[in-house]
Amino acid sequence: MSASKSNPYDAVAYPGHAFSQTHPGHLATIAHFHGMSPAPTATMRVLELGCGSGGNLIPMALQSPGASFIGIDLSASAIARAKAEAEALGLRNIAFRHLDIMAADAGLGSFDYILVHGVYSWVPPFVRERILALFGELLRPQGIAYVSYNALPGCRLRDLARDVMLYETRDIEEPLERVRVARAAIKRFAEATDPGSFYGAALRERLQQIDEIPDNVLYHDDLNPGARAFALHEVLDAAAPHGLQFLAEASFPNNFGGAQGPAQQILNAIPADEPLRQEQSLDLLIGRCFRQTLLCRSDIALQRGFSRFTLASYHLAANVREAEEKDDRPGVGGFLFGSDVRLAVDLESAKAALRVLGQAWPGSIGHAELVASALDEARDSLGPDIERETGRLNEALAAIYRAGLLEISLEPHRLITAVGERPVASLLARRQALAGNEVTDLRHRAVALDGVVVRKFVSLLDGTRTAPMLLAEMNAFLAEAHAAGRDAADLPRRATAEEVEMHLRDVARLGLLAG
Ligand SMILES: C[S@@+](CC[C@H](N)C(=O)[O-])C[C@H]1O[C@@H](n2cnc3c(N)ncnc32)[C@H](O)[C@@H]1O
């Protein structure tokens, strides 16, 4: 059996991105936490099924020149774009093949990591079965498979709106017309429902979300009549005959994300050695719509829970800063994680550790180095028993990690945060900045650049220019743009040295600097 010859992804291109949650460095960390010995990213072999135009695989290949990557996809046009980009970047460690998942076999070799993002829910049952069979056939003994899919029960609510759109477009083939009619239909129907009813509220909420979804994504994700959502236990039941077991969710350790108060109590009452029941109950409590599930071979004895966990093997990172608003309690310091989580900390060494992490962000710092710097910074307030002080700091850091506020990674992030004399952004980011607003950072995240000036600035960071040279180039660019009258109304007349410094700090903070 093979999937259809006419691939809708040839008719309407799907946007390609980097997805940090699929990065093998991240998967290796989760596997290591569970007692596995994952392959190092420097020499790993990675396969992506349904890789599209390579937006996820290409940045990995650039970052790990000694590793090797294969991406396959049924869309000839997506594979042609992937090959052209890999060629333009001079990549020799990646191969893209126009190949049906149904035709993939052991001839591809064996792999440390197999990634399948945004495919499983959108392909026919026989392709889904083949994806799981390929995990079983091609994963190395300590290999990890990533599969994402629309999840139940959350997607049942979305499907209320999808039913309206699918019915109203049932006789329409042409993609853009399907999207146009679907958007008009869901608006008309949702606005005509009783807003006080459960059904009316669900349609209205989904209508708002659909307004934010680009046409090509809506066409493939929602208007594919064969798309299906799955409960976690259904996917695991289908995977088990292929010798596979549940490792963790890619969002680990934020297992209870979104579950509050009483919901947390229900989850806490489930033993750590019943991860499937915990995870499935979580979905039933929060109405999860999407899962990113990691699988490994069933003969591996996984370690569950935090009882034997230590941070010592990892590099740590946190997007944290001291809160401007001071805490009233004596000796207590307030810290802000991201933009909204506030934590009160009274242990001086933990405060020092958070300050060190904040300075290093978005980079990571090895555990031993972090502990040494924090203890040194807090030395005046420490007791004489350094072992005890180290233990207290480690306990505090472990608690912050369990709260989902600290990131750990087995390998350091390969980026720099101190701006050098001639700064370098990755080759990929420089190319992407010339083409559009979205670039891939060195932590494998898609980040948005704010406007044409910043895009131009990033494109200039090739390691040949000092700050004064960057200023001169930016001024030449602005002068030329104004002379040509090209969308120049919103552009400043001149750049200043202070702005160049600010852009450099921003670019470092975005995780774009490789040197
Ligand atoms: C929604 S897109 C996801 C692309 C990419 N993984 C991402 O998340 O951006 C689904 C991809 O799966 C590919 N695909 C669908 N059926 C396939 C099959 N039988 N064999 C290989 N690729 C397939 C499509 O061509 C498309 O590129």
Ligand as a Chemical Component Dictionary entry (heavy atoms), coordinates in Angstrom:
data_LIG
# 
_chem_comp.id                   LIG 
_chem_comp.type                 NON-POLYMER 
_chem_comp.pdbx_formal_charge   0 
_chem_comp.three_letter_code    LIG 
# 
loop_
_chem_comp_atom.comp_id 
_chem_comp_atom.atom_id 
_chem_comp_atom.alt_atom_id 
_chem_comp_atom.type_symbol 
_chem_comp_atom.charge 
_chem_comp_atom.model_Cartn_x 
_chem_comp_atom.model_Cartn_y 
_chem_comp_atom.model_Cartn_z 
_chem_comp_atom.pdbx_ordinal 
LIG C1  C1  C 0  1.658 19.097 8.548  1  
LIG S1  S1  S 1  3.070 18.759 7.589  2  
LIG C2  C2  C 0  4.320 18.788 8.807  3  
LIG C3  C3  C 0  5.670 19.113 8.257  4  
LIG C4  C4  C 0  6.742 19.287 9.343  5  
LIG N1  N1  N 0  7.040 18.045 10.016 6  
LIG C5  C5  C 0  6.312 20.355 10.328 7  
LIG O1  O1  O 0  5.833 20.002 11.403 8  
LIG O2  O2  O -1 6.421 21.550 9.997  9  
LIG C6  C6  C 0  2.945 17.021 7.223  10 
LIG C7  C7  C 0  4.039 16.507 6.301  11 
LIG O3  O3  O 0  3.938 15.094 6.200  12 
LIG C8  C8  C 0  4.185 14.724 4.851  13 
LIG N2  N2  N 0  3.577 13.417 4.579  14 
LIG C9  C9  C 0  2.269 13.101 4.591  15 
LIG N3  N3  N 0  2.121 11.791 4.275  16 
LIG C10 C10 C 0  3.353 11.280 4.072  17 
LIG C11 C11 C 0  3.858 10.002 3.707  18 
LIG N4  N4  N 0  3.033 8.983  3.484  19 
LIG N5  N5  N 0  5.179 9.856  3.579  20 
LIG C12 C12 C 0  6.034 10.905 3.788  21 
LIG N6  N6  N 0  5.606 12.128 4.127  22 
LIG C13 C13 C 0  4.290 12.319 4.271  23 
LIG C14 C14 C 0  3.549 15.847 4.070  24 
LIG O4  O4  O 0  4.013 15.908 2.731  25 
LIG C15 C15 C 0  3.930 17.060 4.900  26 
LIG O5  O5  O 0  5.152 17.612 4.496  27 
# 
loop_
_chem_comp_bond.comp_id 
_chem_comp_bond.atom_id_1 
_chem_comp_bond.atom_id_2 
_chem_comp_bond.value_order 
_chem_comp_bond.pdbx_ordinal 
LIG C1  S1  SING 1  
LIG S1  C2  SING 2  
LIG S1  C6  SING 3  
LIG C2  C3  SING 4  
LIG C3  C4  SING 5  
LIG C4  N1  SING 6  
LIG C4  C5  SING 7  
LIG C5  O1  DOUB 8  
LIG C5  O2  SING 9  
LIG C6  C7  SING 10 
LIG C7  O3  SING 11 
LIG C7  C15 SING 12 
LIG O3  C8  SING 13 
LIG C8  N2  SING 14 
LIG C8  C14 SING 15 
LIG N2  C9  SING 16 
LIG N2  C13 SING 17 
LIG C9  N3  DOUB 18 
LIG N3  C10 SING 19 
LIG C10 C11 SING 20 
LIG C10 C13 DOUB 21 
LIG C11 N4  SING 22 
LIG C11 N5  DOUB 23 
LIG N5  C12 SING 24 
LIG C12 N6  DOUB 25 
LIG N6  C13 SING 26 
LIG C14 O4  SING 27 
LIG C14 C15 SING 28 
LIG C15 O5  SING 29 
# 
